[in-house]
Amino acid sequence: MTGRTDRLALSLVVEPGDPRVDRLLQSQEPGRVLATIRRGGSEVPPAWRERSVDVEDRVVVATARARTHGLRWVTPGSREWPAALDDLAHVEPVHDAGGAPLGLWVKGAGRLDGLSERSVAVVGARDCTAYGAEVASEISADAADAGVTVISGAAFGIDAAAHRGALALGRPTVAVLACGTDLDYPKAHAALLSRIVEDGLVVSEQPPGQVPTKSRFLSRNRLIAGLAGGTVVVEAAQRSGSLNTLRWADALGRASMAVPGPVSSQQSAGTHRAVREGKAVLVTQGRDVLAELAGLGLVAEPLPGGAGTEFDRLPAEARLVLDTLTWSIAATPAEVASRARLARRETARALALLQRRGLAVPSDTGWFLARRADLA
């Protein structure tokens, strides 16, 4: 087997995220580790030995299933591998999970290395409030608007709001799953996951067909934190898996951020505690998040809130589109694209941003200017 296939085979024998495997890989190649497991011995867990007996057949089945569902196996050393994940090999395990992944199953049109290079994780409570969902969506939209990839876990609540915030601006987003990337989990998010893979990615270290478990969610969290340059938690109870992601981000030396909520809200008790204990920086909007990322050199320093006019602070595409709109005569998206000399997709993204900021408004016949942006 090649090194790439050795890693695949090893991932089918051991549970991905088991720190014992990472320790073995620090001194041996994957093929040598696999051979040691197959020989058995007192130091090899019986479950590993049993699963290694028919590992060649398991590789054939996994590869065939991956091919059917359009998945690719990305490993360290490949062009698409994000080097930031290698940092996980140098961090102590959390809840019996740790180490750099053997590889990742990836589905989608994006490239994992490029999308994760400038990125932020936005995670939080499944049982979120309307406030939390709105804040997560706004922060994600602002990050996406600045060219920062939003990474989350595709779960109900905050995760879904984060992905949708990025998609609303036509930007790619990355979903990291605790199951095989050939499965839609949760099933209610099948359409969301389908939309994500159009421009972005769905990622997992779990082989095709594997179902999620509680331990796999905890193991998955380290990948979210490892891929992203920083992690923002929007609403988390005292005992929340999202705080596990925040701990990983802090251990990796990434930006750790939390959004405050009402002091009486149990959904925000965990984020408040993280801020109080110095484990997270308090952020309230996308500009705060971008400023933290800028401090790590991941994005350009955002303009101060009072610098220039609102028009000056808009992205170039949005400024071009806004210049084409008038108060009295509606312009169709096609007309706007032609006048601004932009692609229709770029135009749609800019119009969505302008609408969100109250600068443009759609009608049955086209788009109108809603208010001026060139006033200080």
BALOBA-1460 file (C-alpha; in Angstrom, 3 decimals):
// residues 376
<rec num="1" residu="m" x="0.000" y="0.000" z="0.000"/>
<rec num="2" residu="t" x="1.053" y="3.602" z="-0.546"/>
<rec num="3" residu="g" x="1.420" y="6.012" z="2.375"/>
<rec num="4" residu="r" x="-1.922" y="7.546" z="1.417"/>
<rec num="5" residu="t" x="-3.632" y="4.149" z="1.372"/>
<rec num="6" residu="d" x="-1.878" y="3.131" z="4.594"/>
<rec num="7" residu="r" x="-3.465" y="6.124" z="6.283"/>
<rec num="8" residu="l" x="-6.859" y="5.201" z="4.872"/>
<rec num="9" residu="a" x="-6.505" y="1.619" z="6.080"/>
<rec num="10" residu="l" x="-5.361" y="2.747" z="9.516"/>
<rec num="11" residu="s" x="-8.387" y="5.063" z="9.799"/>
<rec num="12" residu="l" x="-10.623" y="2.028" z="9.230"/>
<rec num="13" residu="v" x="-8.901" y="0.049" z="11.982"/>
<rec num="14" residu="v" x="-8.692" y="2.664" z="14.742"/>
<rec num="15" residu="e" x="-11.214" y="5.262" z="15.823"/>
<rec num="16" residu="p" x="-10.201" y="8.594" z="14.246"/>
<rec num="17" residu="g" x="-9.091" y="11.035" z="16.921"/>
<rec num="18" residu="d" x="-7.733" y="8.324" z="19.250"/>
<rec num="19" residu="p" x="-4.624" y="9.960" z="20.763"/>
<rec num="20" residu="r" x="-2.898" y="6.574" z="21.061"/>
<rec num="21" residu="v" x="-2.600" y="6.428" z="17.279"/>
<rec num="22" residu="d" x="-1.065" y="9.872" z="17.121"/>
<rec num="23" residu="r" x="1.590" y="8.855" z="19.620"/>
<rec num="24" residu="l" x="2.496" y="5.842" z="17.487"/>
<rec num="25" residu="l" x="2.678" y="7.960" z="14.339"/>
<rec num="26" residu="q" x="5.201" y="10.298" z="15.931"/>
<rec num="27" residu="s" x="7.825" y="7.546" z="15.724"/>
<rec num="28" residu="q" x="6.564" y="5.262" z="12.928"/>
<rec num="29" residu="e" x="5.133" y="5.521" z="9.438"/>
<rec num="30" residu="p" x="1.429" y="4.604" z="9.017"/>
<rec num="31" residu="g" x="2.320" y="1.344" z="7.239"/>
<rec num="32" residu="r" x="4.588" y="0.291" z="10.097"/>
<rec num="33" residu="v" x="1.887" y="1.121" z="12.668"/>
<rec num="34" residu="l" x="-0.634" y="-0.938" z="10.701"/>
<rec num="35" residu="a" x="1.796" y="-3.873" z="10.526"/>
<rec num="36" residu="t" x="2.356" y="-3.679" z="14.290"/>
<rec num="37" residu="i" x="-1.394" y="-3.779" z="14.896"/>
<rec num="38" residu="r" x="-1.845" y="-6.800" z="12.624"/>
<rec num="39" residu="r" x="0.882" y="-8.726" z="14.426"/>
<rec num="40" residu="g" x="-0.918" y="-8.136" z="17.708"/>
<rec num="41" residu="g" x="0.695" y="-8.156" z="21.113"/>
<rec num="42" residu="s" x="-0.055" y="-6.916" z="24.599"/>
<rec num="43" residu="e" x="0.348" y="-3.256" z="23.587"/>
<rec num="44" residu="v" x="-2.262" y="-3.481" z="20.803"/>
<rec num="45" residu="p" x="-5.954" y="-3.047" z="21.800"/>
<rec num="46" residu="p" x="-7.905" y="-6.201" z="20.852"/>
<rec num="47" residu="a" x="-10.464" y="-4.163" z="18.889"/>
<rec num="48" residu="w" x="-7.706" y="-2.805" z="16.639"/>
<rec num="49" residu="r" x="-6.353" y="-6.264" z="16.000"/>
<rec num="50" residu="e" x="-9.796" y="-7.643" z="15.124"/>
<rec num="51" residu="r" x="-10.588" y="-4.832" z="12.693"/>
<rec num="52" residu="s" x="-7.227" y="-5.176" z="10.969"/>
<rec num="53" residu="v" x="-7.889" y="-8.759" z="9.828"/>
<rec num="54" residu="d" x="-10.031" y="-7.769" z="6.822"/>
<rec num="55" residu="v" x="-8.743" y="-4.217" z="6.373"/>
<rec num="56" residu="e" x="-8.028" y="-4.685" z="2.635"/>
<rec num="57" residu="d" x="-11.702" y="-5.477" z="2.070"/>
<rec num="58" residu="r" x="-12.669" y="-2.463" z="4.181"/>
<rec num="59" residu="v" x="-10.492" y="-0.226" z="2.013"/>
<rec num="60" residu="v" x="-12.192" y="-1.501" z="-1.162"/>
<rec num="61" residu="v" x="-15.660" y="-0.887" z="0.283"/>
<rec num="62" residu="a" x="-14.790" y="2.602" z="1.578"/>
<rec num="63" residu="t" x="-13.162" y="3.599" z="-1.699"/>
<rec num="64" residu="a" x="-16.127" y="2.397" z="-3.732"/>
<rec num="65" residu="r" x="-18.597" y="4.213" z="-1.507"/>
<rec num="66" residu="a" x="-16.512" y="7.380" z="-1.695"/>
<rec num="67" residu="r" x="-16.433" y="7.193" z="-5.470"/>
<rec num="68" residu="t" x="-20.226" y="6.778" z="-5.591"/>
<rec num="69" residu="h" x="-20.801" y="9.834" z="-3.429"/>
<rec num="70" residu="g" x="-18.115" y="12.076" z="-4.920"/>
<rec num="71" residu="l" x="-15.768" y="12.066" z="-1.916"/>
<rec num="72" residu="r" x="-11.999" y="12.450" z="-1.981"/>
<rec num="73" residu="w" x="-9.425" y="11.329" z="0.597"/>
<rec num="74" residu="v" x="-7.039" y="14.160" z="1.490"/>
<rec num="75" residu="t" x="-3.938" y="13.373" z="3.538"/>
<rec num="76" residu="p" x="-0.858" y="15.198" z="4.878"/>
<rec num="77" residu="g" x="1.555" y="15.878" z="2.051"/>
<rec num="78" residu="s" x="-1.148" y="16.382" z="-0.579"/>
<rec num="79" residu="r" x="-1.599" y="19.800" z="-2.165"/>
<rec num="80" residu="e" x="-5.001" y="20.295" z="-0.569"/>
<rec num="81" residu="w" x="-3.910" y="19.440" z="2.966"/>
<rec num="82" residu="p" x="-4.162" y="22.419" z="5.380"/>
<rec num="83" residu="a" x="-0.900" y="22.550" z="7.324"/>
<rec num="84" residu="a" x="-2.693" y="24.185" z="10.274"/>
<rec num="85" residu="l" x="-4.153" y="20.795" z="11.212"/>
<rec num="86" residu="d" x="-0.665" y="19.478" z="11.945"/>
<rec num="87" residu="d" x="-0.660" y="21.667" z="15.068"/>
<rec num="88" residu="l" x="-3.104" y="19.208" z="16.646"/>
<rec num="89" residu="a" x="-0.266" y="16.723" z="17.054"/>
<rec num="90" residu="h" x="1.340" y="19.049" z="19.621"/>
<rec num="91" residu="v" x="-1.687" y="19.620" z="21.870"/>
<rec num="92" residu="e" x="-2.687" y="17.481" z="24.844"/>
<rec num="93" residu="p" x="-5.834" y="15.362" z="24.327"/>
<rec num="94" residu="v" x="-9.191" y="16.651" z="25.566"/>
<rec num="95" residu="h" x="-11.889" y="14.149" z="26.625"/>
<rec num="96" residu="d" x="-9.834" y="11.252" z="25.215"/>
<rec num="97" residu="a" x="-9.657" y="12.850" z="21.777"/>
<rec num="98" residu="g" x="-6.621" y="14.388" z="20.159"/>
<rec num="99" residu="g" x="-3.919" y="14.287" z="17.560"/>
<rec num="100" residu="a" x="-3.776" y="15.348" z="13.934"/>
<rec num="101" residu="p" x="-6.183" y="13.444" z="11.675"/>
<rec num="102" residu="l" x="-4.883" y="10.574" z="9.560"/>
<rec num="103" residu="g" x="-6.681" y="12.206" z="6.660"/>
<rec num="104" residu="l" x="-9.989" y="13.809" z="5.778"/>
<rec num="105" residu="w" x="-12.872" y="12.787" z="3.560"/>
<rec num="106" residu="v" x="-13.815" y="15.869" z="1.579"/>
<rec num="107" residu="k" x="-16.835" y="16.589" z="-0.585"/>
<rec num="108" residu="g" x="-17.441" y="19.753" z="-2.576"/>
<rec num="109" residu="a" x="-16.127" y="22.148" z="-5.185"/>
<rec num="110" residu="g" x="-13.802" y="24.121" z="-2.909"/>
<rec num="111" residu="r" x="-10.185" y="23.415" z="-1.956"/>
<rec num="112" residu="l" x="-9.615" y="22.728" z="1.713"/>
<rec num="113" residu="d" x="-6.222" y="24.426" z="1.925"/>
<rec num="114" residu="g" x="-7.413" y="27.611" z="0.251"/>
<rec num="115" residu="l" x="-10.708" y="27.904" z="2.109"/>
<rec num="116" residu="s" x="-9.162" y="27.321" z="5.531"/>
<rec num="117" residu="e" x="-6.246" y="29.731" z="5.016"/>
<rec num="118" residu="r" x="-8.348" y="32.754" z="6.047"/>
<rec num="119" residu="s" x="-11.136" y="31.342" z="8.165"/>
<rec num="120" residu="v" x="-13.131" y="31.601" z="11.367"/>
<rec num="121" residu="a" x="-15.270" y="29.029" z="13.157"/>
<rec num="122" residu="v" x="-18.710" y="30.168" z="14.314"/>
<rec num="123" residu="v" x="-20.346" y="27.636" z="16.641"/>
<rec num="124" residu="g" x="-22.871" y="27.549" z="19.447"/>
<rec num="125" residu="a" x="-26.021" y="26.113" z="20.939"/>
<rec num="126" residu="r" x="-28.331" y="23.833" z="19.001"/>
<rec num="127" residu="d" x="-31.246" y="25.103" z="21.069"/>
<rec num="128" residu="c" x="-30.438" y="28.733" z="20.348"/>
<rec num="129" residu="t" x="-32.594" y="31.821" z="20.709"/>
<rec num="130" residu="a" x="-33.699" y="34.072" z="17.853"/>
<rec num="131" residu="y" x="-31.133" y="36.587" z="19.142"/>
<rec num="132" residu="g" x="-28.335" y="34.038" z="18.917"/>
<rec num="133" residu="a" x="-29.275" y="32.917" z="15.422"/>
<rec num="134" residu="e" x="-29.397" y="36.514" z="14.204"/>
<rec num="135" residu="v" x="-26.027" y="37.407" z="15.728"/>
<rec num="136" residu="a" x="-24.388" y="34.254" z="14.327"/>
<rec num="137" residu="s" x="-25.763" y="34.986" z="10.872"/>
<rec num="138" residu="e" x="-24.648" y="38.627" z="10.980"/>
<rec num="139" residu="i" x="-21.130" y="37.805" z="12.185"/>
<rec num="140" residu="s" x="-20.787" y="35.094" z="9.542"/>
<rec num="141" residu="a" x="-22.054" y="37.379" z="6.804"/>
<rec num="142" residu="d" x="-19.591" y="40.094" z="7.823"/>
<rec num="143" residu="a" x="-16.741" y="37.582" z="7.903"/>
<rec num="144" residu="a" x="-17.714" y="36.164" z="4.515"/>
<rec num="145" residu="d" x="-18.019" y="39.676" z="3.119"/>
<rec num="146" residu="a" x="-14.393" y="40.269" z="4.156"/>
<rec num="147" residu="g" x="-13.272" y="37.128" z="2.335"/>
<rec num="148" residu="v" x="-13.030" y="34.994" z="5.467"/>
<rec num="149" residu="t" x="-14.351" y="31.431" z="5.206"/>
<rec num="150" residu="v" x="-16.919" y="30.484" z="7.842"/>
<rec num="151" residu="i" x="-16.413" y="26.999" z="9.333"/>
<rec num="152" residu="s" x="-19.030" y="25.267" z="11.476"/>
<rec num="153" residu="g" x="-20.597" y="21.890" z="12.196"/>
<rec num="154" residu="a" x="-23.888" y="21.979" z="10.233"/>
<rec num="155" residu="a" x="-25.888" y="21.264" z="13.408"/>
<rec num="156" residu="f" x="-29.227" y="22.824" z="14.268"/>
<rec num="157" residu="g" x="-29.212" y="26.305" z="15.778"/>
<rec num="158" residu="i" x="-26.104" y="28.469" z="15.686"/>
<rec num="159" residu="d" x="-24.175" y="26.243" z="13.256"/>
<rec num="160" residu="a" x="-26.907" y="26.390" z="10.630"/>
<rec num="161" residu="a" x="-27.279" y="30.166" z="11.093"/>
<rec num="162" residu="a" x="-23.525" y="30.576" z="10.586"/>
<rec num="163" residu="h" x="-23.483" y="28.598" z="7.327"/>
<rec num="164" residu="r" x="-26.546" y="30.447" z="6.036"/>
<rec num="165" residu="g" x="-25.036" y="33.815" z="6.891"/>
<rec num="166" residu="a" x="-22.084" y="33.064" z="4.603"/>
<rec num="167" residu="l" x="-24.253" y="31.538" z="1.880"/>
<rec num="168" residu="a" x="-26.512" y="34.599" z="1.890"/>
<rec num="169" residu="l" x="-23.592" y="36.562" z="0.454"/>
<rec num="170" residu="g" x="-22.764" y="33.861" z="-2.084"/>
<rec num="171" residu="r" x="-19.544" y="32.927" z="-0.259"/>
<rec num="172" residu="p" x="-18.284" y="29.365" z="0.335"/>
<rec num="173" residu="t" x="-18.484" y="27.810" z="3.787"/>
<rec num="174" residu="v" x="-17.088" y="24.602" z="5.307"/>
<rec num="175" residu="a" x="-19.118" y="22.081" z="7.349"/>
<rec num="176" residu="v" x="-17.205" y="19.605" z="9.518"/>
<rec num="177" residu="l" x="-19.265" y="16.509" z="10.370"/>
<rec num="178" residu="a" x="-19.064" y="13.835" z="13.073"/>
<rec num="179" residu="c" x="-20.197" y="11.188" z="10.571"/>
<rec num="180" residu="g" x="-19.270" y="10.149" z="7.052"/>
<rec num="181" residu="t" x="-19.467" y="12.943" z="4.495"/>
<rec num="182" residu="d" x="-21.726" y="10.739" z="2.373"/>
<rec num="183" residu="l" x="-24.465" y="11.086" z="5.013"/>
<rec num="184" residu="d" x="-26.777" y="14.059" z="5.487"/>
<rec num="185" residu="y" x="-26.676" y="14.795" z="9.204"/>
<rec num="186" residu="p" x="-28.962" y="16.034" z="10.495"/>
<rec num="187" residu="k" x="-31.319" y="14.792" z="7.772"/>
<rec num="188" residu="a" x="-33.303" y="18.016" z="7.978"/>
<rec num="189" residu="h" x="-30.183" y="19.825" z="6.715"/>
<rec num="190" residu="a" x="-29.858" y="17.798" z="3.505"/>
<rec num="191" residu="a" x="-30.666" y="20.863" z="1.395"/>
<rec num="192" residu="l" x="-28.234" y="23.020" z="3.381"/>
<rec num="193" residu="l" x="-25.419" y="20.493" z="2.970"/>
<rec num="194" residu="s" x="-26.192" y="20.200" z="-0.726"/>
<rec num="195" residu="r" x="-25.916" y="23.977" z="-1.068"/>
<rec num="196" residu="i" x="-22.644" y="24.038" z="0.905"/>
<rec num="197" residu="v" x="-20.872" y="21.605" z="-1.452"/>
<rec num="198" residu="e" x="-21.708" y="23.737" z="-4.501"/>
<rec num="199" residu="d" x="-18.937" y="26.228" z="-3.654"/>
<rec num="200" residu="g" x="-17.592" y="25.088" z="-0.305"/>
<rec num="201" residu="l" x="-16.908" y="21.782" z="1.423"/>
<rec num="202" residu="v" x="-18.275" y="19.126" z="3.735"/>
<rec num="203" residu="v" x="-15.437" y="17.482" z="5.669"/>
<rec num="204" residu="s" x="-14.987" y="14.591" z="8.110"/>
<rec num="205" residu="e" x="-12.281" y="12.258" z="9.377"/>
<rec num="206" residu="q" x="-14.910" y="9.530" z="9.740"/>
<rec num="207" residu="p" x="-14.975" y="6.990" z="6.882"/>
<rec num="208" residu="p" x="-17.966" y="6.886" z="4.514"/>
<rec num="209" residu="g" x="-21.067" y="5.372" z="6.090"/>
<rec num="210" residu="q" x="-20.064" y="6.012" z="9.706"/>
<rec num="211" residu="v" x="-22.812" y="7.423" z="11.924"/>
<rec num="212" residu="p" x="-22.281" y="10.167" z="14.530"/>
<rec num="213" residu="t" x="-21.804" y="9.411" z="18.220"/>
<rec num="214" residu="k" x="-21.272" y="11.663" z="21.233"/>
<rec num="215" residu="s" x="-17.541" y="10.934" z="21.306"/>
<rec num="216" residu="r" x="-17.253" y="11.671" z="17.597"/>
<rec num="217" residu="f" x="-18.812" y="15.093" z="18.072"/>
<rec num="218" residu="l" x="-16.181" y="15.888" z="20.703"/>
<rec num="219" residu="s" x="-13.434" y="14.595" z="18.422"/>
<rec num="220" residu="r" x="-14.877" y="16.590" z="15.518"/>
<rec num="221" residu="n" x="-14.644" y="19.803" z="17.519"/>
<rec num="222" residu="r" x="-10.842" y="19.724" z="17.451"/>
<rec num="223" residu="l" x="-10.956" y="19.719" z="13.629"/>
<rec num="224" residu="i" x="-13.189" y="22.794" z="13.549"/>
<rec num="225" residu="a" x="-10.812" y="24.652" z="15.857"/>
<rec num="226" residu="g" x="-7.749" y="23.344" z="14.028"/>
<rec num="227" residu="l" x="-8.938" y="24.388" z="10.581"/>
<rec num="228" residu="a" x="-9.973" y="27.897" z="11.628"/>
<rec num="229" residu="g" x="-7.813" y="30.871" z="12.490"/>
<rec num="230" residu="g" x="-10.175" y="31.676" z="15.349"/>
<rec num="231" residu="t" x="-13.350" y="30.416" z="16.992"/>
<rec num="232" residu="v" x="-16.435" y="32.421" z="17.948"/>
<rec num="233" residu="v" x="-18.985" y="30.873" z="20.296"/>
<rec num="234" residu="v" x="-22.468" y="32.353" z="20.065"/>
<rec num="235" residu="e" x="-24.634" y="31.085" z="22.931"/>
<rec num="236" residu="a" x="-23.474" y="28.086" z="24.954"/>
<rec num="237" residu="a" x="-24.787" y="26.672" z="28.197"/>
<rec num="238" residu="q" x="-22.472" y="25.836" z="31.093"/>
<rec num="239" residu="r" x="-21.928" y="22.302" z="29.733"/>
<rec num="240" residu="s" x="-21.815" y="22.756" z="25.971"/>
<rec num="241" residu="g" x="-19.869" y="21.021" z="23.225"/>
<rec num="242" residu="s" x="-19.206" y="24.444" z="21.735"/>
<rec num="243" residu="l" x="-17.059" y="25.300" z="24.753"/>
<rec num="244" residu="n" x="-15.029" y="22.188" z="23.931"/>
<rec num="245" residu="t" x="-14.286" y="23.748" z="20.528"/>
<rec num="246" residu="l" x="-13.285" y="26.966" z="22.262"/>
<rec num="247" residu="r" x="-10.870" y="25.068" z="24.528"/>
<rec num="248" residu="w" x="-9.230" y="23.513" z="21.492"/>
<rec num="249" residu="a" x="-8.867" y="26.932" z="19.848"/>
<rec num="250" residu="d" x="-7.265" y="28.327" z="22.987"/>
<rec num="251" residu="a" x="-4.879" y="25.361" z="23.279"/>
<rec num="252" residu="l" x="-3.858" y="25.803" z="19.637"/>
<rec num="253" residu="g" x="-3.094" y="29.488" z="20.152"/>
<rec num="254" residu="r" x="-5.924" y="30.594" z="17.875"/>
<rec num="255" residu="a" x="-8.231" y="33.533" z="18.507"/>
<rec num="256" residu="s" x="-10.886" y="32.532" z="21.082"/>
<rec num="257" residu="m" x="-14.007" y="34.700" z="21.097"/>
<rec num="258" residu="a" x="-17.458" y="34.661" z="22.705"/>
<rec num="259" residu="v" x="-20.623" y="36.682" z="22.166"/>
<rec num="260" residu="p" x="-22.453" y="37.941" z="25.275"/>
<rec num="261" residu="g" x="-26.174" y="37.475" z="25.798"/>
<rec num="262" residu="p" x="-28.722" y="38.578" z="28.394"/>
<rec num="263" residu="v" x="-27.371" y="37.936" z="31.889"/>
<rec num="264" residu="s" x="-30.518" y="35.921" z="32.648"/>
<rec num="265" residu="s" x="-30.129" y="33.625" z="29.625"/>
<rec num="266" residu="q" x="-28.997" y="30.061" z="30.358"/>
<rec num="267" residu="q" x="-27.999" y="29.714" z="26.689"/>
<rec num="268" residu="s" x="-25.307" y="32.345" z="27.272"/>
<rec num="269" residu="a" x="-24.093" y="31.161" z="30.684"/>
<rec num="270" residu="g" x="-21.171" y="29.309" z="29.127"/>
<rec num="271" residu="t" x="-20.015" y="32.216" z="26.973"/>
<rec num="272" residu="h" x="-20.207" y="34.594" z="29.931"/>
<rec num="273" residu="r" x="-18.095" y="32.233" z="32.012"/>
<rec num="274" residu="a" x="-15.514" y="31.882" z="29.235"/>
<rec num="275" residu="v" x="-15.129" y="35.672" z="29.068"/>
<rec num="276" residu="r" x="-15.028" y="36.037" z="32.864"/>
<rec num="277" residu="e" x="-12.298" y="33.384" z="33.165"/>
<rec num="278" residu="g" x="-10.207" y="34.959" z="30.415"/>
<rec num="279" residu="k" x="-10.654" y="32.054" z="28.011"/>
<rec num="280" residu="a" x="-12.361" y="34.158" z="25.343"/>
<rec num="281" residu="v" x="-12.381" y="37.734" z="24.113"/>
<rec num="282" residu="l" x="-15.797" y="39.387" z="24.133"/>
<rec num="283" residu="v" x="-17.065" y="40.209" z="20.628"/>
<rec num="284" residu="t" x="-20.418" y="41.655" z="19.615"/>
<rec num="285" residu="q" x="-20.230" y="42.032" z="15.839"/>
<rec num="286" residu="g" x="-18.319" y="41.023" z="12.745"/>
<rec num="287" residu="r" x="-15.977" y="44.002" z="13.027"/>
<rec num="288" residu="d" x="-14.802" y="42.772" z="16.438"/>
<rec num="289" residu="v" x="-14.126" y="39.308" z="15.037"/>
<rec num="290" residu="l" x="-12.188" y="40.687" z="12.079"/>
<rec num="291" residu="a" x="-10.114" y="42.834" z="14.426"/>
<rec num="292" residu="e" x="-9.121" y="39.733" z="16.423"/>
<rec num="293" residu="l" x="-8.187" y="37.886" z="13.231"/>
<rec num="294" residu="a" x="-6.222" y="40.917" z="12.064"/>
<rec num="295" residu="g" x="-4.222" y="40.723" z="15.274"/>
<rec num="296" residu="l" x="-3.032" y="37.290" z="14.147"/>
<rec num="297" residu="g" x="-2.233" y="38.546" z="10.658"/>
<rec num="298" residu="l" x="-5.064" y="36.565" z="9.044"/>
<rec num="299" residu="v" x="-6.905" y="39.548" z="7.586"/>
<rec num="300" residu="a" x="-6.237" y="43.214" z="6.966"/>
<rec num="301" residu="e" x="-6.876" y="45.543" z="9.893"/>
<rec num="302" residu="p" x="-10.506" y="46.739" z="9.564"/>
<rec num="303" residu="l" x="-11.136" y="50.449" z="9.340"/>
<rec num="304" residu="p" x="-12.183" y="52.098" z="12.605"/>
<rec num="305" residu="g" x="-15.932" y="52.548" z="12.891"/>
<rec num="306" residu="g" x="-15.682" y="56.290" z="12.320"/>
<rec num="307" residu="a" x="-13.156" y="56.238" z="9.471"/>
<rec num="308" residu="g" x="-14.614" y="57.717" z="6.305"/>
<rec num="309" residu="t" x="-18.238" y="57.274" z="5.263"/>
<rec num="310" residu="e" x="-20.269" y="54.112" z="5.147"/>
<rec num="311" residu="f" x="-19.681" y="54.100" z="1.392"/>
<rec num="312" residu="d" x="-15.906" y="54.086" z="1.970"/>
<rec num="313" residu="r" x="-16.214" y="51.031" z="4.189"/>
<rec num="314" residu="l" x="-18.158" y="48.988" z="1.636"/>
<rec num="315" residu="p" x="-16.367" y="46.320" z="-0.433"/>
<rec num="316" residu="a" x="-15.439" y="47.398" z="-3.963"/>
<rec num="317" residu="e" x="-18.192" y="45.301" z="-5.578"/>
<rec num="318" residu="a" x="-20.847" y="46.818" z="-3.347"/>
<rec num="319" residu="r" x="-19.673" y="50.365" z="-4.099"/>
<rec num="320" residu="l" x="-19.898" y="49.737" z="-7.844"/>
<rec num="321" residu="v" x="-23.399" y="48.301" z="-7.513"/>
<rec num="322" residu="l" x="-24.621" y="51.076" z="-5.216"/>
<rec num="323" residu="d" x="-23.484" y="53.669" z="-7.736"/>
<rec num="324" residu="t" x="-25.873" y="52.210" z="-10.324"/>
<rec num="325" residu="l" x="-29.021" y="52.481" z="-8.160"/>
<rec num="326" residu="t" x="-31.427" y="55.419" z="-8.077"/>
<rec num="327" residu="w" x="-34.350" y="56.505" z="-5.906"/>
<rec num="328" residu="s" x="-37.027" y="56.496" z="-8.618"/>
<rec num="329" residu="i" x="-36.184" y="54.027" z="-11.393"/>
<rec num="330" residu="a" x="-35.901" y="50.314" z="-10.621"/>
<rec num="331" residu="a" x="-32.961" y="48.387" z="-12.044"/>
<rec num="332" residu="t" x="-33.051" y="44.641" z="-12.647"/>
<rec num="333" residu="p" x="-30.082" y="42.555" z="-11.466"/>
<rec num="334" residu="a" x="-29.057" y="42.103" z="-15.108"/>
<rec num="335" residu="e" x="-29.102" y="45.880" z="-15.664"/>
<rec num="336" residu="v" x="-27.121" y="46.457" z="-12.479"/>
<rec num="337" residu="a" x="-24.526" y="43.867" z="-13.514"/>
<rec num="338" residu="s" x="-24.160" y="45.484" z="-16.929"/>
<rec num="339" residu="r" x="-23.767" y="49.021" z="-15.543"/>
<rec num="340" residu="a" x="-21.333" y="47.948" z="-12.819"/>
<rec num="341" residu="r" x="-19.446" y="45.686" z="-15.238"/>
<rec num="342" residu="l" x="-19.654" y="42.798" z="-12.787"/>
<rec num="343" residu="a" x="-20.615" y="39.149" z="-13.156"/>
<rec num="344" residu="r" x="-24.202" y="38.373" z="-12.194"/>
<rec num="345" residu="r" x="-23.070" y="36.333" z="-9.226"/>
<rec num="346" residu="e" x="-20.915" y="39.198" z="-7.947"/>
<rec num="347" residu="t" x="-23.875" y="41.529" z="-8.435"/>
<rec num="348" residu="a" x="-26.252" y="39.270" z="-6.514"/>
<rec num="349" residu="r" x="-23.763" y="39.064" z="-3.647"/>
<rec num="350" residu="a" x="-23.367" y="42.851" z="-3.538"/>
<rec num="351" residu="l" x="-27.139" y="43.473" z="-3.683"/>
<rec num="352" residu="a" x="-27.654" y="41.066" z="-0.776"/>
<rec num="353" residu="l" x="-25.091" y="42.972" z="1.276"/>
<rec num="354" residu="l" x="-26.617" y="46.358" z="0.420"/>
<rec num="355" residu="q" x="-30.085" y="45.116" z="1.355"/>
<rec num="356" residu="r" x="-28.795" y="43.746" z="4.660"/>
<rec num="357" residu="r" x="-27.286" y="47.144" z="5.458"/>
<rec num="358" residu="g" x="-30.447" y="49.002" z="4.498"/>
<rec num="359" residu="l" x="-28.880" y="50.744" z="1.503"/>
<rec num="360" residu="a" x="-30.890" y="49.040" z="-1.254"/>
<rec num="361" residu="v" x="-34.374" y="47.598" z="-1.454"/>
<rec num="362" residu="p" x="-35.853" y="45.104" z="-3.952"/>
<rec num="363" residu="s" x="-39.269" y="45.387" z="-5.598"/>
<rec num="364" residu="d" x="-41.261" y="43.436" z="-8.160"/>
<rec num="365" residu="t" x="-39.619" y="45.415" z="-10.955"/>
<rec num="366" residu="g" x="-36.057" y="45.669" z="-9.690"/>
<rec num="367" residu="w" x="-33.811" y="47.386" z="-7.146"/>
<rec num="368" residu="f" x="-33.985" y="50.894" z="-5.729"/>
<rec num="369" residu="l" x="-31.638" y="53.034" z="-3.649"/>
<rec num="370" residu="a" x="-32.927" y="53.021" z="-0.039"/>
<rec num="371" residu="r" x="-30.649" y="55.631" z="1.554"/>
<rec num="372" residu="r" x="-27.356" y="57.391" z="0.977"/>
<rec num="373" residu="a" x="-24.114" y="55.895" z="2.179"/>
<rec num="374" residu="d" x="-21.798" y="58.818" z="1.400"/>
<rec num="375" residu="l" x="-22.575" y="60.785" z="4.553"/>
<rec num="376" residu="a" x="-20.166" y="60.628" z="7.487"/>
